[in-house]
Amino acid sequence: MTPPVPSVLRRPGEATESTAMPRSPRPKGGPLRGARRASLRSIWKGAGRRALPLLGLLGSCAHLPDDLPPRPSLKTPAVAATLQAASGGMAGEEAAGASGTWWQRFGREDLNRLVDAALRDQPGLAAAQARLDAAQHMARLARLEIGPQYSTDASLTRNRLSDNGLFPTDMAGKNYTQAGISQRITYDLDWWHRNGALLRAAQSAQQAARDEAAAMRLDVAAAVAEGYFTWAEISSRLTQARALLRCRRQQLDLLQRRHALGLDAAHPVLDVRRKLDLDEDRVRQLEYLDRAARYRMGALIGSDPDHAGTLAAPSLDARLPALPRELPLDWLARRPDIAALRERIASASARSEAARAEFYPNVNLGLMAGVESLDLGTLFRAGSIVGIVGPALHLPLFNGRTLEARLGLREAEYAGAVAAYNHAILAAAQQGADAHALVASLDQRGALQHAALLETEQIRLLATRRQALGLAAPLEALDAEATLLDQRMSATETQGARLRARVALFHAIGGDTSLGDAR
C-alpha cells in the first residue's frame, strides 16, 4: 500500500487517496453547454405536455369530404362589338340640362305622376320592402350572435316530495317552496370564424334584398312607362281609325249615289263597303284595347277598375330621349337584379364557409350566477348564492355524415346561385343588345315613315286643290284623305314602338341616366 503523500508535497487541488472522490466524466463542450441541453430537454417535455391537448383537438376534427365538385365560374358576356355595330342609326332629342330619373327624360308630366303613384302604392313594392325588412333583422340577429349571449331566469315552484322517493326521511312527504333567480352569460370563441361567416352571409342577403327591391322599382317604373306609351298609341290610333271610318262612310255614300245614277258600276261600292267593314272591326278592336290598357294602368298604379276609369288619356307627344352610341363597360353590373344575384352568390359562399367551420372543434365560455333557496325568506342571503363557470367543448366526432350533407347542401346552393347569375347575365346581355338594336332600327324606320307621311300629305293637298279648281271629283280627295289617315296610323304605331323601345333599353341597362359617361 502506498503511503499517503505529505501535504506539503501535494500539488494544489490534489486529494489524498483516503479523501479523493471519483470524478464523473465531464460533458463534452463544457459545463455550460450541458446545462443548456438539459434546459432544452425540460422545455421540450413541458411543451410536449402542453401540446397534447392541442393535438387532441386537432385529432377530434371531422374529415372534410374529398368528393366535393369544383365550384362553377361566373360568366362575363362580351357585348361591346354587338352594341357598337347596332348603334349606327340611333337618334333622339334631349332638353338642355336634362337630368333626374330616366322616365322624366320623356318630358311628360302625366307619365311622371303615374310612375310616382305606382312607386308609392304598388302592392308588389310593399312585399319587396317587407322582404328587405326581414333581411335587415336577420343581419342584426347574426351580428348579435357574435357577442356574448345573456339570459335571465326566475322560477318559483311549490313541490311535494314522495314518501317513497330517494330523498332523506326527514324531507319525505313534505311540501316546500323552491325559488331561484339566475343570470347566464355565454360566449362563443368562434375559433374558425363560423359566426363571422354567418354574419357576412346575412349582410350579403340584406344587400341582395335591397337590390331586389330596387329591381322591383325599376320593373314597376318600366311597366308603367311601357303601358303609358302603349295606351297613348292605342288612343291615337283609335282617334285616327274613327276619322278613317267617317271618311269611308262618305266614300260609300258618294259611290252609292253615283251607282244609283248609273255613273259607276257596283264593284267600287262593294270594295268600299268591304273596307268600311274592316275599318269598323278595327275601331271595335281598338276600343277594347283602349279599355284594357286603361285597366292595366290602373292595376300598375295600385288602383281598381272603377278608379282607372277616371284616368286621363295619355298623349303620344313625348320627347325621344337621346341615347349614347356606347354603353359603360360595367353597365351589366349596374342592373339591380344582376347585383342582387351577385350578393346571393356571396351569401351562399359565406354559408358554405360556415359549414366548413363546423368540421372543427369549438369552445363556448359559460357563466351562471344567481340565488336559490327552499325558503323565500333566505333567498337573498349570502348562503343562497349559486354559480357555475367554465368552458364547454364541442367536438364533431360522431356527426361527420351530417356535416358532410350540410356542406354538400351549401355547395349545391352556391352552384345554384352561380347558375342563376350566369343565366341572368346572359339574358341581360341579350336584352341590352336587342333593345339597343331595336332602338336603332326603329329610328331608321321612323325617318322613313316621316318621309312617307310628308309625301302623303302632299298628295292629299294636291287632290284637295284639284277638287277646289274643279279638276278632280270629290271621290279623289276622299281617297287621298283615307290614304293619309292610314299612313298616319302607321306612323303612330312606329312612334309608339320607338318610345317603348327606349323604355326597354332603359330597363335593360338598369335605368341608369348617367350614360353620357360611357368609356
Sequence and secondary structure as in RCSB ss.txt:
>XXXX:A:sequence
MTPPVPSVLRRPGEATESTAMPRSPRPKGGPLRGARRASLRSIWKGAGRRALPLLGLLGSCAHLPDDLPPRPSLK
TPAVAATLQAASGGMAGEEAAGASGTWWQRFGREDLNRLVDAALRDQPGLAAAQARLDAAQHMARLARLEIGPQY
STDASLTRNRLSDNGLFPTDMAGKNYTQAGISQRITYDLDWWHRNGALLRAAQSAQQAARDEAAAMRLDVAAAVA
EGYFTWAEISSRLTQARALLRCRRQQLDLLQRRHALGLDAAHPVLDVRRKLDLDEDRVRQLEYLDRAARYRMGAL
IGSDPDHAGTLAAPSLDARLPALPRELPLDWLARRPDIAALRERIASASARSEAARAEFYPNVNLGLMAGVESLD
LGTLFRAGSIVGIVGPALHLPLFNGRTLEARLGLREAEYAGAVAAYNHAILAAAQQGADAHALVASLDQRGALQH
AALLETEQIRLLATRRQALGLAAPLEALDAEATLLDQRMSATETQGARLRARVALFHAIGGDTSLGDAR
>XXXX:A:secstr
      TTTS TT   TTT        TTHHHHHHHHHHHHHHHHHHHHHHHHHHHHHHTS    S         
    HHHHHHHTTT      TT  SSGGGGG  HHHHHHHHHHHHH HHHHHHHHHHHHHHHHHHHHHHHHS EE
EEEEEEEEEE  TTSSS TTTTT EEEEEEEEEEEEEE  TT HHHHHHHHHHHHHHHHHHHHHHHHHHHHHHHH
HHHHHHHHHHHHHHHHHHHHHHHHHHHHHHHHHHHTTSS HHHHHHHHHHHHHHHHHHHHHHHHHHHHHHHHHHH
TT  HHHHTTS    S        SS  TTHHHHSHHHHHHHHHHHHHHHHHHHHHHTTS EEEEEEEEEEEESS
GGGTTSGGGEEEEEEEEEE  SS HHHHHHHHHHHHHHHHHHHHHHHHHHHHHHHHHHHHHHHHHHHHHHHHHHH
HHHHHHHHHHHHHHHHHHTTSS HHHHHHHHHHHHHHHHHHHHHHHHHHHHHHHHHHHTTT   GGG  
